[in-house]
Amino acid sequence: MRSLEREIGKALRHTAVRIAEGQRGPIRIDVGELGAILGSPQFESEAAMRTSLPGVATGLAWTTVGGDILFIEATRTPGSGRLILTGQLGEVMRESAQAALSVVKSRAADFGIDAASFEKSDIHVHVPAGAIPKDGPSAGVAMFMALVSLMADRTVRSDTAMTGEISLRGLVLPVGGIKEKVIAAARAGIERVMLPARNRKDYEDIPDEVRKTMEFIWLDTVDQAFATALEASASGDRSIRMASGGP
């Protein structure tokens, strides 16, 4: 709050100077003037920085104090097909990672991935903020997208966050905390959220001012996530998009 007050104070002092110089009101400060008044931006989009390379997806989490975003990071090294999990993950979240990897492996050809590459690599999945315990199944879609992004060598869109449990058949299953997660996404500057189609009933619980700023993509399967979340490939080809701006 003090930081906000200081920034507002800068704008007010700028206005006072203009009045003292003889300018008559009302005085309007345009967006283009903010840089000169407030200085260089102190914060950049964390999602844009994090997802600038293949292997990173932005997930949505529920906590006891509301929603939050979390980043799923995946990388691979020469190895024998091991899955390494770090970030103080609980048992359910570990199982989600294993399920996500199995789905990617079983559908590798559909996603343009060389299936043989799994046998020659160890895959490491990490969820930062390692001091904070994390658990639950709702990171399944984000883990799937981090892995498919890594193996297909395509980045995930930085304006997109996601939540949902996945099954071994590639179905996206409903999760809790949709309202809190979407509010957290909006607070973080996310413009698109991918949610389980079976959570459409939760759409009305999301505040109207948040719904107006968001694009909602409702997922029945991971195929829809793959078609919607990745940046265009180098050739410019895209899979069919299945998106909806509303419920």
C-alpha positions, 0 to 999 in steps of 0.5 A: 500500500505504501508503494502505491501511495508513493506512485500516486504522490509522484503523479500528483506532484507532476500535476501540481508542477504543471498547474504552477507553470500556468496550465489550466485544468482539468489536467489529464495524464496519458499512458504515454506520460507515465514512464517519464513521471513514474520511471522505468517499470519495476516489474516485468511479466513473470509469466512471459519471462518464465515461458520464453523457452520450451518446457515451462507452463503456467499453472493455477493453484488453490491455497488457504489464502486464495488462488495463486499461479505456479510454474511447472518447469521441465528439462531433459538430459542424456539418460535412460528414461528416468523421471526426476521430480523436485520442488517438495511435491506431495504424493498426489502431485507426483502421480500427476507428473507420472500420468502426464508423462505417460500420456505424452509418451503414449501419444507422442506421434500425435504431438510430433514427438520422436518416441525414441527420444524418451529412451535416451533422456532423463526428464526433470520436472521442477516446481519452483518455490521449493520451500513450500509443500505442494500437492493435489491433482489439479496441476495435471494439465500444466504438467502435461503442457510443460512436458509436451512443450519440452519434447516438441520444442515449442513454447507455451503461450505466456498469456495462458494459464491452466488447471485440471486433472488428467487421466491416462486416457487424456481426459481433463477432469474437474478440480476445485477452487476455480473462482480463486484460481481465475482471480489469481490469473487476472491479478498476474496479468494472464489473459487466457485460462484453460479450465476443465469443461466439467467446471463450466458450472463454476463460471457464474461464480467468477466476478463479472469484472474478471470474466470480461477481461479473460478468454476461457478455453474449456477442455475435455481432453489434452488434445484441446490443450495441445491445440490451444496453448502452444505458440505456432511452430516454426512452419506456422502450422497450428492444430485446430483451436477449440476455444470459447470466450464464454461458458 
